Amino acid sequence: MKNLRLPIALSVLVALSMACSSKSTHEDHMENEASQEMSSATSDELASTPTTMISFKEESTTQIFNTYFGLKDALVETNGEKVSEEAKKLEALLTEEKYNSMKEEVQKIAGTTDTAIQRDAFDELSDQMIELAKSSELASGNLFLQHCPMANGNKGANWISLSEEIRNPYFGDKMLKCGSVTEKI
């Protein structure tokens, strides 16, 4: 049994590395990787504007999602001030009582420029946005449910995107392409 520990540990390490196209899963190495990825990632890659448009049967739902995508993109850029601004725009759209729990998470995001706090609240917000997407009638376009296994302390976290291309809002420039598409909505 002792002879199997090393091969199993190596297999797990290789699998995690491949899952996120990362050299290491240790946080102390993440900053080194961030500087390497940033040198190859252009500002266009970080702030790529979606070319695909969506619309829902209810216009208010379309506005909520379009603003959510602006918030997500600001997190990808790791721009706490812009994230806060986008959250305030989203908060203004969440006027109906059915959005109260969603509004609480948006207020947490809007109330700070600390991206760590914003990303924690974004995790909860995204779960609620996924429910909204699945319960609403999409009139045109596609949404992609995406997942990063390393976010949220390696518990994983989801988000919605207009594109199949991964732009990770939980790690931004540190692990820009970490994640996968898990579902097309």
C-alpha positions as CSV (number, residue, x, y, z in Angstrom):
1,M,0.0,0.0,0.0
2,K,2.9,2.4,0.8
3,N,4.3,1.8,-2.6
4,L,1.1,3.2,-4.2
5,R,1.1,6.5,-2.4
6,L,3.7,8.2,-4.6
7,P,2.1,7.2,-8.0
8,I,-1.4,8.1,-6.8
9,A,-0.2,11.5,-5.5
10,L,1.6,12.2,-8.7
11,S,-1.5,11.3,-10.8
12,V,-3.7,13.6,-8.8
13,L,-1.1,16.4,-9.2
14,V,-0.9,15.9,-13.0
15,A,-4.7,15.8,-13.2
16,L,-5.1,19.1,-11.3
17,S,-2.4,20.7,-13.4
18,M,-4.1,19.7,-16.6
19,A,-7.5,20.7,-15.5
20,C,-6.6,24.3,-15.2
21,S,-3.6,24.6,-17.5
22,S,-1.5,25.7,-14.6
23,K,2.0,24.7,-13.6
24,S,1.0,24.5,-9.9
25,T,-2.0,24.5,-7.6
26,H,-0.1,26.1,-4.7
27,E,-1.0,29.7,-3.9
28,D,2.6,30.6,-3.3
29,H,3.4,29.8,-7.0
30,M,0.3,31.6,-8.3
31,E,1.9,35.0,-8.4
32,N,4.8,33.8,-10.5
33,E,2.3,32.3,-12.9
34,A,0.3,35.5,-13.0
35,S,3.3,37.5,-14.1
36,Q,4.0,34.9,-16.8
37,E,0.4,34.8,-18.1
38,M,0.1,38.6,-17.9
39,S,3.1,39.0,-20.3
40,S,1.3,36.8,-22.8
41,A,-2.2,38.0,-22.1
42,T,-3.1,41.3,-23.8
43,S,-5.6,43.8,-22.5
44,D,-7.9,42.7,-25.3
45,E,-7.9,39.2,-23.9
46,L,-8.7,40.4,-20.4
47,A,-11.5,42.7,-21.5
48,S,-12.8,40.9,-24.5
49,T,-16.2,42.2,-25.3
50,P,-18.7,39.5,-26.2
51,T,-19.7,39.4,-29.8
52,T,-22.8,37.3,-29.1
53,M,-25.9,39.0,-28.0
54,I,-28.7,37.5,-26.0
55,S,-32.2,38.4,-25.3
56,F,-34.9,37.0,-23.0
57,K,-38.6,37.2,-23.5
58,E,-38.7,39.7,-20.7
59,E,-36.6,42.8,-21.4
60,S,-35.8,43.4,-17.7
61,T,-34.2,40.0,-17.6
62,T,-32.1,40.8,-20.7
63,Q,-30.9,44.1,-19.0
64,I,-30.1,42.2,-15.8
65,F,-27.9,39.7,-17.6
66,N,-26.2,42.2,-19.8
67,T,-25.2,44.2,-16.6
68,Y,-24.1,40.9,-14.9
69,F,-21.8,40.3,-17.9
70,G,-20.2,43.7,-17.4
71,L,-19.7,42.9,-13.7
72,K,-18.1,39.5,-14.6
73,D,-15.8,41.1,-17.2
74,A,-14.6,43.7,-14.6
75,L,-13.8,40.8,-12.3
76,V,-11.8,39.2,-15.1
77,E,-9.8,42.4,-15.3
78,T,-9.4,42.4,-11.5
79,N,-10.6,46.0,-11.4
80,G,-12.3,46.5,-8.0
81,E,-13.5,50.0,-8.8
82,K,-15.1,49.0,-12.1
83,V,-16.7,45.9,-10.4
84,S,-18.3,48.2,-7.8
85,E,-19.6,50.5,-10.5
86,E,-21.1,47.6,-12.5
87,A,-22.6,46.2,-9.3
88,K,-24.3,49.5,-8.6
89,K,-25.8,49.4,-12.1
90,L,-27.1,45.9,-11.5
91,E,-28.5,46.9,-8.1
92,A,-30.6,49.6,-9.8
93,L,-32.2,46.9,-12.0
94,L,-33.1,44.6,-9.2
95,T,-36.3,46.4,-8.1
96,E,-38.7,43.5,-7.9
97,E,-39.1,41.7,-4.6
98,K,-38.2,38.3,-6.2
99,Y,-34.6,39.7,-6.6
100,N,-34.1,40.6,-2.9
101,S,-31.5,37.8,-2.2
102,M,-29.7,38.6,-5.4
103,K,-29.7,42.2,-4.5
104,E,-28.0,41.4,-1.2
105,E,-25.0,39.9,-3.0
106,V,-24.9,42.8,-5.4
107,Q,-24.8,45.2,-2.5
108,K,-21.9,43.4,-1.0
109,I,-20.0,43.7,-4.3
110,A,-21.0,47.4,-4.8
111,G,-19.9,48.2,-1.2
112,T,-16.2,47.5,-1.7
113,T,-13.4,47.6,-4.1
114,D,-11.7,44.6,-2.6
115,T,-11.8,42.0,-5.3
116,A,-11.5,39.0,-2.9
117,I,-14.8,40.1,-1.2
118,Q,-16.4,40.9,-4.5
119,R,-15.5,37.4,-5.9
120,D,-17.0,35.7,-2.8
121,A,-20.3,37.5,-3.3
122,F,-20.1,37.0,-7.1
123,D,-20.0,33.2,-6.4
124,E,-23.4,33.5,-4.6
125,L,-24.7,35.9,-7.2
126,S,-23.8,33.6,-10.1
127,D,-25.6,30.7,-8.5
128,Q,-28.7,32.8,-8.4
129,M,-28.2,34.1,-12.0
130,I,-27.9,30.5,-13.2
131,E,-31.3,29.7,-11.6
132,L,-32.7,32.8,-13.2
133,A,-31.3,31.8,-16.6
134,K,-32.8,28.4,-16.4
135,S,-36.2,29.6,-15.3
136,S,-36.4,32.4,-17.9
137,E,-37.3,32.1,-21.6
138,L,-34.3,32.9,-23.8
139,A,-35.5,34.5,-27.0
140,S,-32.1,34.6,-28.8
141,G,-28.5,33.7,-28.2
142,N,-26.8,31.2,-26.0
143,L,-25.5,31.2,-22.5
144,F,-22.7,29.0,-21.3
145,L,-22.4,27.7,-17.7
146,Q,-18.7,27.6,-16.8
147,H,-16.9,26.2,-13.8
148,C,-13.5,26.7,-12.2
149,P,-12.6,23.8,-9.9
150,M,-10.0,25.8,-8.0
151,A,-12.2,28.8,-7.1
152,N,-13.7,29.1,-3.7
153,G,-10.9,27.4,-1.9
154,N,-10.8,24.5,-4.3
155,K,-14.5,23.8,-3.8
156,G,-15.2,25.2,-7.3
157,A,-17.5,28.0,-8.5
158,N,-19.7,28.6,-11.5
159,W,-20.5,31.6,-13.7
160,I,-22.4,32.4,-16.8
161,S,-20.8,33.6,-20.0
162,L,-21.9,34.7,-23.5
163,S,-18.9,32.8,-25.0
164,E,-17.5,29.3,-24.7
165,E,-14.1,30.8,-24.3
166,I,-13.0,30.8,-20.6
167,R,-12.3,34.1,-19.0
168,N,-12.2,33.3,-15.3
169,P,-13.7,36.0,-13.0
170,Y,-12.5,34.2,-9.9
171,F,-8.8,34.4,-10.6
172,G,-8.7,37.0,-13.5
173,D,-5.2,37.5,-14.8
174,K,-3.7,35.0,-12.4
175,M,-5.5,32.0,-14.1
176,L,-7.3,33.6,-17.0
177,K,-8.2,30.4,-18.8
178,C,-8.8,28.1,-15.8
179,G,-12.2,26.4,-16.1
180,S,-14.5,24.6,-18.5
181,V,-17.9,24.9,-20.0
182,T,-20.3,22.5,-18.2
183,E,-23.6,23.3,-19.9
184,K,-25.1,25.3,-22.7
185,I,-28.3,27.1,-21.7
